[in-house]
Amino acid sequence: MKVLLVEDDVHQAQFITRGLREAGHQVDQAADGKEGLFLATTENYDAIVLDRMLPKVDGLTVLRTLRVSGNATPVLILSALAEVDERVAGLQAGGDDYLPKPFAVTELMARLEALQRRGRPAAPGPETSRLALADMEMNLLRRSVSRAGKPIDLKPKEFRLLEYLLRHVDQVVTRTMLLEAVWDYHFDPRTNIIDVHISNLRAKLDLPGLPPLIHTVRGAGYRLGLGD
């Protein structure tokens, strides 16, 4: 997906851009409404992520200008203004969705993907108390994990990390996704916290004679599955 991000907060823009690019999306950035409007009208995008309060030209003016000109690119509005009236104003101006700040980048990505598949809703799968991969099993009710019938003692963060990986088997999980889902960080802490926990988890799961389950995807993140 090719996305235009119009956001004047430098740190937030960097974090959002990093998350989207890690997920395989192409991102162009604009730091004010004037630049954002120029890019939106001179380039083709699959979606626009538009901050509401911008310098030079505010977000709603950018949005109304796009719609008047016939530009129908899906727009996800970001704003610290979370009141119902403010959301209504954003949607009435032509926005397709409205995400109040603060938010998780994973939610932002999910909303963008939902905009792309409008008219094709997917039915959610049934909830389960058991997650498994090959000879490894996790019981969510008992908070227990075993591999090849052998109990594995995990710390709370290790359990949450493995649960997230099990819910995304054979998918590349980025560092941004793990920071938000497991540690509830919506910023880059600039530490090796993920590497340490992955290493500890591997040491507990990689039993003698059994194939490794957690694989590093260079430059992207990690994947839980059988085989390289």
Order of alpha helices (4+ residues) and beta strands (2+ residues): beta-alpha-beta-alpha-beta-alpha-beta-alpha-beta-alpha-beta-beta-beta-beta-alpha-beta-alpha-alpha-beta-beta
